Amino acid sequence: MTAPSAPPPGPLLDRYRAGDLRALARAVTLAEAGLPAARPLLRAARERGARAVVLGVTGSPGSGKSTLTDALIAFLRARGQRVAVLAVDPSSPYSGGAILGDRIRMLRHHADEGVFVRSLASRGALGGLSERTLGVLALMEGAGFDWVILETVGVGQSEVDVAAACDHTLLVLTPAGGDGVQAFKAGIMEIADVIAVNKADLPGADRTVRELMAAQGLGAHDEHTWFAPIRRTVAAKGEGIEAVVAAVEAHRAHLGEDGLQRRREARAALEVRTLVQERLLRRARELGRDLYARVARGDLDADDAADTLLRGEL
């Protein structure tokens, strides 16, 4: 597919700053493609400052993340708040294509000017986020939304980048599906700031909540430790959503401005590292073929090949 051409930056930049959703959509397309024309837009987004509540929604496939996100949109819009959603969908390791099903589930909001929903392919990223996710997230923040929700691909324990990408992380689990036990493992449990036991009308919900509460007390903690509030939800019916939002807002108050600033610095560090890795890998693909052949023949050590690529001595 042909990459989108770069538009005149001036008019697009002005429209983006004015809150034009079509300009935002175009800016997201440029950022996702990694085009130079996105850079002025990204700078403008960051100059505006981070004011939105940035919430990451993660959990195992089938836990109801998309349905819960849809219910969150409806609740926040009823409060008069504007919401942007970035839904990261799994992509094919062969074609790179993605189903983008999360956007389909949120179609009821398509005519609402206070809602912006965009899907993004994961591009096989093990952490659940592609290398362009954070730039797209910054553009949404800079567009003046009250809430920005990042719904991740849902791949289990490897999906921990979301904690560094967002102010708050909502972990979605289901009863009687083994999710409670999986959540106890290092990684996925530690990133949760709020836990939603979704489909709580199913058998086993009470047991799952008890197990989660017991597990929280097993780790090292003191009087300052934040224990993720556990809330029962039935997202398909809109039940428990207000309690989830209240828990997120309580965590925001707990962090304070200093805590939020530390999380934003962690996000910036993740974004820079991700872009560095992307550019190094691109260089390795473009310039390293002969090196790979030499390593395979035993003419060159793999460490020496890596150092050669990093020094640009080809």
Long-range contacts (C-beta under 8 A, 24 or more apart in sequence): 3-33, 3-35, 4-29, 4-30, 4-33, 4-35, 6-30, 6-35, 6-36, 6-37, 7-37, 9-37, 9-40, 9-41, 12-37, 12-41, 13-40, 13-41, 13-44, 16-41, 16-44, 16-45, 16-139, 16-142, 16-143, 17-44, 17-48, 19-143, 19-144, 21-113, 21-116, 21-143, 24-116, 24-139, 24-140, 24-143, 25-116, 25-118, 27-139, 28-118, 28-136, 28-139, 28-140, 31-132, 31-135, 31-136, 31-139, 32-120, 32-132, 32-135, 32-136, 34-132, 38-135, 41-139, 42-135, 42-138, 42-139, 44-142, 45-138, 45-139, 45-141, 45-142, 45-143, 46-138, 46-142, 47-142, 48-141, 48-142, 48-144, 50-141, 50-260, 50-264, 51-141, 51-144, 52-84, 52-140, 52-141, 52-145, 52-146, 52-147, 52-148, 53-146, 53-147, 53-148, 53-167, 53-168, 53-248, 53-249, 53-252, 54-137, 54-141, 54-147, 54-148, 54-150, 54-165, 54-166, 54-167, 54-168, 55-147, 55-148, 55-149, 55-150, 55-166, 55-167, 55-168, 55-169, 55-170, 55-248, 56-149, 56-150, 56-151, 56-152, 56-162, 56-163, 56-165, 56-166, 56-168, 56-169, 56-170, 57-149, 57-150, 57-151, 57-152, 57-170, 57-172, 58-128, 58-151, 58-152, 58-154, 58-159, 58-162, 58-169, 58-170, 58-171, 58-172, 58-188, 58-191, 59-154, 59-171, 59-172, 59-173, 59-179, 59-198, 60-154, 60-156, 60-173, 60-174, 60-177, 60-179, 60-182, 61-154, 61-155, 62-174, 62-177, 63-154, 63-172, 63-173, 63-174, 63-177, 63-179, 63-198, 63-199, 64-172, 64-174, 64-198, 64-199, 64-235, 64-236, 65-151, 65-152, 65-154, 65-172, 66-101, 66-102, 66-105, 66-106, 66-151, 67-105, 67-198, 67-235, 67-236, 68-170, 68-172, 68-196, 68-198, 68-233, 68-235, 68-241, 68-244, 69-102, 69-106, 69-149, 69-151, 70-105, 70-106, 70-108, 70-109, 70-235, 71-233, 71-235, 71-236, 71-238, 71-241, 72-147, 72-149, 72-241, 72-244, 72-245, 73-106, 73-109, 73-115, 73-149, 74-109, 74-238, 74-241, 75-238, 75-241, 75-242, 75-245, 76-146, 76-147, 76-245, 77-109, 77-112, 77-114, 77-115, 81-114, 81-146, 81-147, 82-114, 82-115, 82-144, 82-145, 82-146, 82-147, 83-114, 83-115, 83-116, 83-145, 83-146, 83-147, 83-148, 83-149, 84-115, 84-116, 84-117, 84-118, 84-140, 84-143, 84-145, 84-147, 84-148, 84-149, 85-115, 85-116, 85-117, 85-118, 85-148, 85-149, 85-150, 85-151, 86-118, 86-119, 86-120, 86-133, 86-136, 86-137, 86-140, 86-148, 86-149, 86-150, 86-151, 87-117, 87-118, 87-119, 87-120, 87-151, 88-119, 88-120, 88-121, 88-122, 88-128, 88-129, 88-130, 88-133, 88-150, 88-151, 88-152, 88-153, 89-119, 89-120, 89-121, 89-122, 89-153, 90-121, 90-122, 90-153, 90-154, 90-155, 91-121, 91-122, 91-123, 91-124, 93-124, 96-121, 96-123, 97-121, 98-122, 102-151, 116-140, 116-143, 116-145, 122-153, 125-161, 126-155, 126-158, 127-158, 127-159, 127-160, 127-161, 127-162, 128-152, 128-153, 128-154, 128-155, 128-158, 128-159, 128-160, 128-161, 128-162, 129-161, 129-162, 129-165, 129-274, 131-274, 131-275, 131-277, 131-278, 133-165, 134-165, 134-267, 134-270, 134-271, 134-274, 135-271, 137-165, 138-271, 156-182, 156-188, 157-182, 157-185, 157-186, 157-187, 157-188, 158-187, 159-188, 160-187, 160-188, 160-190, 160-191, 161-270, 162-191, 163-191, 164-263, 164-266, 164-267, 164-269, 164-270, 165-267, 165-270, 166-263, 166-267, 167-252, 167-255, 167-260, 167-263, 167-264, 168-193, 168-194, 168-248, 168-251, 168-252, 169-193, 169-194, 170-194, 170-195, 170-196, 170-244, 170-248, 171-195, 171-196, 171-228, 172-196, 172-198, 173-197, 173-198, 173-208, 173-212, 174-198, 174-199, 174-202, 174-208, 175-199, 175-200, 175-202, 175-203, 175-204, 175-205, 175-207, 175-208, 176-202, 176-203, 176-204, 176-205, 176-207, 176-208, 179-208, 180-207, 180-208, 180-211, 180-212, 181-211, 183-212, 183-215, 184-211, 184-215, 189-215, 190-219, 192-228, 193-226, 193-228, 193-248, 193-251, 194-228, 194-229, 194-231, 194-244, 194-247, 194-248, 194-251, 195-228, 195-229, 195-230, 195-231, 196-230, 196-231, 196-232, 196-233, 196-240, 196-244, 197-230, 197-231, 197-232, 197-233, 198-233, 198-234, 198-235, 199-234, 199-235, 199-236, 200-232, 200-233, 200-234, 200-239, 200-240, 201-234, 201-237, 205-232, 226-251, 226-254, 280-309, 280-310, 283-309, 283-312, 284-309, 287-314, 288-314, 290-314
